[in-house]
Amino acid sequence: MTDTSTLLERHKPRLVYDSQEAYFADSAAIWTDAPTNVLKRADGTVLARPPQLSLQLLGPHTYADGRKVLADDVIGETTKDYAKHAAALHKDARYRNKVHAHARTDRNGRLWLQYWLFYYYNDFQLLGSLFSGGKHEGDWELVQVRLGPSEQPEQIVMTQHRGAESKAWADAPKQGTNTPLVYVARGSHANYFGPGSHFTGTWFDQADGKGPRIDPTLIVLEDKTPAWTQWPGSWGDTKATSSPLDSNSPTSIGRRPHWLDPAALTGSAPKAAPKPPAPPQTSAQRVNGDRLVVSYTAPPEATALVVATRPKGSSQPATTRSFALDAATGDVEVPAVSDDDDVWTSVVVPDRGASAAVNAG
């Protein structure tokens, strides 16, 4: 049998981001090591801060310093300035563009390759303060591939919010013959088999595939499963409200049923989608050297305009801002992030979600 690390590397996914995506998949250590994050009890008692707080501190029953682990312990962000801190940490090569890889045999003896993706923040639809649903600290997503007796891929499953979608390997999009393409949805980080608008059952995901394409570096979790994967606490201190889009911050990957038995996550067919909103008509003009004025014409029912900027040709996450709309036409102003920016815009319509993004120049 081929070494599992070799198999994991052979079939690791290429992540195809949306043009307006502000958070990329990074090492889970981005959450423990963030200077603004703390490990605390449910009553707010602080247990550790970086550098004491680290992946190595976490365990299933006790912390590395001997203190007892409680199931409602949490690692939370103290400032809530998620975009600033995620962007700063993403620049560090120790964390940037990492995927946690794990090989596991299921209940039927079939080998699965699992690729666990961690995101600093789940900013569903990237609406900033304009929309509260679907936002939470920390976000774990999964892509897993089932191999056949000859070690050839047979099936691929991708998580999407509380569910998953599955395809035969032969029907999945790929780069070459071994590399699956995973289209990451804007803000929510749900994984899809192709670009476009995808209906979640309550809202739209947009995954236009026009952002950077990233070949991540694997962190292989084999031989001895790290204790942090079994930690029972929460990767973030967000608690769900009554919104159907909401969820709590996630638990550790090693405590999921499909960590032990990948066949527990089989996936289903995609949901039929209503028609999403039409995108805005926009143009961008640089003023005063370091500012961009974006002129827009939006559908009359749109309530928000989302503007994302990224240096042209860059593989970095976008800087994304949202603006409440009180008129169908107008201008908004954003800082330039380079001497030559790509500017991507979209609109949001209540109960219909976000539109596709269009390039304003």
N, C-alpha and C positions, 0 to 999 in steps of 0.2 A: 504494500500500500504506500502511496505517495505521502510524504510528510504533510501533516495538515497545515503547517505554516506556508508551505509551497502552494497548496490548493487555495488557501485564503488569499494569498497574493495574486494567484493566477486569475481569480474571478472577482476581484474587488471592484466595486461599482465606480463609475465616473459620475460625479454629482453635477447636474446641470441646473444652475440657479436661475431664478426669475430676475428680470432686469431691475426690480425694485427691492431685492432682498438685502436686508441690513445685517443679518446674523448668519454666519457660516458654521458648519459642523467643526468642532474643535475638540481637543482633549478634555475629558471630564475634569482634569486638574485645573482648568480655567475657572471652575466654580469654587473649588476649595482654596485655590491660591489667590483669588481676587482680593486685593487689600481691603476692599469695602465689605467683604462678606464675613459672617460670624456663624459659628456653630452654637446653637442655644437650645435650652429646654422649651417646652410649650409655654411655661410661665414667663419666658423672656430671659431667664438666667443664662448669661453667656458662659459657655464652656471653653471655647477656644477661638482664637483669631490667627490668621497667617502670621508667621510661618509655622506655628504649632499646628494650626489647621491645615491638613494636607490629606491626600488620598491615603497615605500610610497610617494616619491616625484612626481611620474608620474601620469598624469591624462589626460582625454580626451580633455579638453579645457584650463585649467590652471594647473600650477605646485603647489605643496603644499605651496610654498612660495609666491604665488600670481602672478607670472609672466605668461605671455601668452604662450601657447603651439603653435608651428608652425608645419605644416605637414611634413616639411623637416628637422626637428630636428633629431639628430642622437646621439646614444651612440656608441663611437668608441674606439678601442684599440690604445694606443699611441706608443707602442713599437713593435708591430707585432710579439712578441715572444710568440705565442699562446700556443705551447705545454708546455713551462715552466710554464706559469701562470695558465693554465687550470689544470695541474697536481698538482700544489701547492694548488689550491682552492678545487680540488676534494678530497683532504685529510681531509678537514674540514667537519665534520659530519653535519653542518648546511646546506650544499649544496649537499653533495654526494648522488648519486643514488635516486633522487627525480623525481616524475612525477606529473604534475598538472592535477587534475581530475575534471570533470565538467559533470553534468547531464542536458540534455535539451530535451524538447518535440519538435518534428518536425511539419511541416505544416499539417500532417495527424493525429496528436495526439499520435504518437508513441514515446516511451521513448528511448533515446540513452545515452550511457555512453561514454564519451569522455576522452581520456588520451593524454594530450599534453606533448611532450618531447622536452626539450631545450638542445642544444649542444653549447658549447663555440665557436667551429669553425667547419666549413664544409670543410674538407681537402680531396676532392674527389680523390680517388685512392692513397692518401698518397704519392704523388710524390715530395713533397718538392719543391725545386726551379727548378726541371726538367720539370714541366708541370704546366701551369698557369690556365688552364680551370677548372671551377667547384669549385673554392675555394672562400669562403666568410665567413666573421665574422658573428657569430650567426646563429642558425639553429633551426627552429621549425618543428617538425614532429607530426603526429597524428595517433592514433589507436582509432577507435570508434566501439561500439557494440550496435546493435539494439535489444531491448527486445520486446517480444510478450506480449499478454494480461495477461498471467500468470507469467510474469516477468522472463521467460526463454529466454536466448539468441537465436536469430534467424539469425543474419547476422553480419559479422565483415568486416570492411573496414580499409585498411592501406594505408597511403600516400607513394608515390614513386615519388620524384622530383616534377614535375608539375601536376602529375596525382595521381591516386590511384587504388588499386586492391581490389576486393571484393570476398568473399566466404560465402556460407551458414555456419552457426556456426558448423553444424554437420560435415562439410568437412575440417574445419580448424584444424591445429595441436594444441594439448593442453597438459598441464601437469595435469593429473587427469581429472575431468569433468568441472571445472569452470575456469581454468587458461589458456588463450591463449598463445601460444609461438610465439614471434615476433623475426624474424631473421633480425638483423640490419646489413645493408650493410657497408662494409669497407669504412670509410672516408666520404661517402655521407649521411649515416644514413637513407637511404630509408628502408622501412619496408617490409619484405617478409614473405610468408607463409612457406618457407622451405629453407634449405641450398643449396648452389651451385652458379653457374653463372647465372646472370639475365641480360637480354638485355634491355637497356633503350630506344632504338630506335636510339641512336647515340653512345653509349658506353656501356661497361659492368659494372655491379655491382657485386662484390664478397661478399657473405655472407656465410662463411664456417661453422658458428655455432660452431667453435672449441675454441672460447674464453670463458670468464666467462659468467655464467648464473646468472642474477641479478633479484631479487625480489625487486622492488623499493618501497620506502616509498611514500605514496600519500600525496599531498598537495591539499586538497579538496577546490574547488572554488565554494562554494554554498552559499545559503541564500542571501548574499550581494556580487555581483560581484565586485572584486577589481578594483579600478580605473585604475591600471596599465595595465590591459588587454585591455583597450580602448585607450591607448595612441597612437596617429597617427604617431609617429616617427618611425625610423628604428633601429632595434637591430643589429647594426654594420654599418660601413661606406663603405662597399664594393659596387662598382658599376659594373654592368655587362659589358663585352666587347662584341665583335661580335661573340665570340665562342658560338656554340649551347649548350655547357655544362654550360655556365655561367648564374648566376642570381644575382640580388641585394640581399643585406642583407634583412632579412625578416621584415615584419610589425607585429604588435601585434596580438595575437590570437583572441581577441574580435572584431577585425575588419574584420574577414574572414566571408564570407557568411554562411559557415557551422557551425560557432559558434552559430548563431541565428537559423539556420535551418539545422540540420545534414543531412537531406535528399538531400541537395544541393551537397553533396559529396557521390556519389553512387558507384564509382569505376568501373573497367572494367576488362576484361580478360587479362592475361599476354601476352606480346609480344613474338613472336617466336624469338629465339636467335641463331645467328651464333655460330660457334665453337670458344671458347676462346683460348688464347695461352696456350701451354703446360707449366707446372711449371718447375722451375729449378731443377737440382740435386745439393744438397748442404750438407755440413757437417760443424760442428763448433768445434773449439778447443780452450780451455782457455790457454792464455799465460800471463806471468808476473803477474798472480794472479787476475788482474782486467780488462783484455782485452779479447775479443773473436775474433778469426780469422775465418771468414766464407769463405770456399772454395766453388766455384760454377762452374757449367757447365750449360749454358743458351742456349735457342734456338738462332740461329744466327741472327734472326731478332729482338731480344730483345734489347731495348735501355736503360733500367733501371732495377736495382735490388733493391728490397725493403726488409729491414731486420727489424724485430720487436722482441724485447726482453721483457720478463716478468718473474718475479720470478716463479719458478715451483709451480703450485698449487695455485697461487695468483688470486684474483678477481679484481685486479687493472688494469687500462688501460695499454696498451703496450707503450713502448718507441720505436718509429719508425723512421728509417732513410732510405734515398734513395741514390743510387749511379748511376751515368751515366756509361754505359758500352761501352767500345771500343774494347772489345774482348769477345768471347763466353765462355772463361774459365779464372779463376783468383781467387784472394783473396781480401776480404775487411775486415777491422777491425772496431769493435765497442766496446764501453765500456760495461762491464758486469754491470747488475743492482742488482745482488745478488750473493750469493755463489753458487747457482744452478739455472741457467736460462733455460727457454724454449726459443728457437730461431726459429722464423717463417720467411720464405722467399718466395718471389714471384717475377715475372718479369713483365715488361710492354712492349707491342708491339704497335707501332703507329697504330691507326685506328682499333685496336682489343681489346684494353684495358688491364687490369691486369689479370694475371693467378690466379688460385687457389693458396693458400699458403700451403707450406709443412714444416714440422718440421725438422730443421737441427740438433737438439740435444740440 
